[in-house]
């Protein structure tokens, strides 16, 4: 059964690439973290349990298995919501 919760982290190489951070005092308000990760260097699965998106300006990590990634990628391409932006890079396991 697929997980319903996925943790994440964003590591920016410099503060200059962070455009906006918005945190409200109200617990139900959205939290917004915006920035520019820059050019994609590599996508990889770390130890089979974490998708890492390594870019010029930072790294986005999401706890997601390769199977979950492939399932989401396939569902996205079948939904008509747009094309994959993997740019031909394969996710290694």
C-alpha angles and dihedrals in degrees: 000000000000119000117251097204127058125182121215143186134198121205115189119198092215138013090234090074093057109093102178142358116187122182121168127207088234114087095217096052118100122263113220127199114178131175145123117275090185129209116359112251102174146339116214143162111233116213090337094287110071132059110213120195105195114195137169094262102032151335129261116200125190125179097239131135122230089250091054090047092051092046092050092045091051092046091050094051091048095048096064091234092128142291128297112267094207088117092215095301114135124222108237122213 
